[in-house]
Amino acid sequence: MKKIILLSLVVVCILLAGCAGDSGKYGDVKKIINDYIGAHNKFATDIEKANDAKAVAAALKTYTKEMKRISPLLESIPDKYPELAGPEPPAELKNLITQMENVEDVLEKSYNKIMGYSADPAVTEAMEEMGF
């Protein structure tokens, strides 16, 4: 789980470092960030609703699949927008960056619940798929 938190923080740092510049130009970045936020929120909701190991494992697998789709898009931002290299994101992205940071806090609660099911084989398998 620490890897997920670390990966999430790295993504936030990449976006914070890679999202500064003129506003109005980064519609694709907004979509990627919104997808990232949506995936994390869905994951947190799915874990919160999970009442057994099977539901936790399913949430982990869904989240992993979505992050495998989103991660390359996130990684492409600095390549696509090399001019974005400041400490502050443009005004049009500031709210989304704040939302991303807030999602990280919500996820920490999810990880605590997952640990309660970590001995279950299905959860262990899903965590391994995720890279734990």
C-alpha positions in Angstrom: 0.0 0.0 0.0 2.9 2.3 0.6 3.8 1.9 -3.1 0.3 3.1 -4.1 0.5 6.1 -1.8 4.0 6.8 -3.1 2.9 6.4 -6.7 0.0 8.8 -6.0 2.2 11.4 -4.5 4.7 11.1 -7.4 1.8 11.6 -9.8 0.7 14.7 -7.9 4.3 16.0 -7.9 4.6 15.4 -11.7 1.4 17.2 -12.3 2.3 20.1 -10.0 5.6 20.4 -11.7 4.3 19.8 -15.1 1.1 21.9 -15.1 2.3 25.5 -14.9 1.8 27.8 -17.8 -0.9 29.7 -19.7 -4.5 28.7 -19.0 -6.9 27.6 -21.8 -4.4 25.3 -23.4 -4.7 22.1 -21.3 -8.1 20.6 -21.9 -6.5 17.1 -22.3 -4.6 17.6 -19.1 -7.9 18.4 -17.3 -9.5 15.2 -18.7 -6.6 13.1 -17.5 -6.7 14.7 -14.0 -10.4 14.3 -13.8 -10.0 10.6 -14.8 -7.4 10.2 -12.1 -9.6 11.8 -9.5 -12.6 9.8 -10.6 -10.7 6.5 -10.4 -9.5 7.3 -6.9 -12.9 8.4 -5.7 -14.5 5.3 -7.1 -11.9 3.1 -5.5 -12.4 4.9 -2.1 -16.2 4.4 -2.4 -15.9 0.8 -3.4 -13.6 0.0 -0.5 -15.8 1.9 1.9 -18.8 -0.1 0.8 -16.9 -3.4 0.8 -18.1 -5.8 3.5 -16.0 -8.8 2.7 -12.7 -9.8 1.1 -14.3 -10.6 -2.3 -15.6 -7.0 -2.6 -12.2 -5.6 -1.5 -10.4 -7.7 -4.1 -12.8 -6.6 -6.8 -12.3 -2.9 -5.9 -8.5 -3.4 -6.0 -8.7 -5.1 -9.4 -11.0 -2.4 -10.9 -8.7 0.3 -9.5 -5.6 -1.4 -10.9 -7.1 -1.7 -14.3 -8.1 2.0 -14.4 -4.7 3.2 -13.1 -3.0 1.1 -15.8 -5.0 3.0 -18.3 -4.4 6.4 -16.8 -0.8 6.1 -15.8 0.7 6.4 -19.3 -1.5 9.4 -19.9 -0.2 11.1 -16.8 3.3 10.2 -17.7 2.8 11.8 -21.2 2.0 15.2 -19.8 5.6 16.5 -19.3 6.5 15.1 -22.8 3.6 16.8 -24.5 3.9 20.0 -22.6 7.6 20.5 -21.9 7.0 24.2 -21.4 5.2 23.4 -18.2 8.0 23.6 -15.6 7.0 26.0 -12.9 5.9 25.4 -9.3 2.4 26.7 -9.8 -0.2 25.2 -12.1 -2.2 27.5 -14.4 -5.4 28.9 -12.9 -7.5 26.5 -14.9 -5.8 23.6 -13.2 -5.5 24.8 -9.6 -8.8 23.5 -8.5 -8.2 20.1 -10.0 -4.7 19.9 -8.4 -6.4 20.7 -5.0 -8.9 18.0 -5.6 -6.1 15.5 -6.4 -4.4 16.4 -3.2 -7.7 15.9 -1.2 -8.2 12.5 -2.9 -4.9 11.3 -1.4 -6.2 11.9 2.1 -9.3 9.9 1.4 -7.3 7.0 0.0 -5.4 6.6 3.2 -8.6 5.6 5.0 -9.2 3.0 2.3 -5.8 1.5 2.7 -6.4 0.9 6.4 -9.6 -1.1 5.6 -7.8 -3.1 2.9 -5.2 -4.2 5.5 -8.0 -5.8 7.5 -8.5 -8.2 4.5 -4.8 -8.5 3.4 -4.6 -12.2 4.6 -7.3 -13.3 2.2 -5.9 -15.0 -0.9 -8.1 -13.0 -3.3 -7.0 -9.7 -1.7 -3.4 -10.8 -1.7 -3.6 -11.7 -5.4 -5.3 -8.3 -6.2 -2.6 -6.5 -4.2 0.1 -8.3 -6.1 -1.5 -7.3 -9.4 -1.4 -3.8 -8.1 2.3 -4.0 -7.4 2.3 -4.4 -3.6 
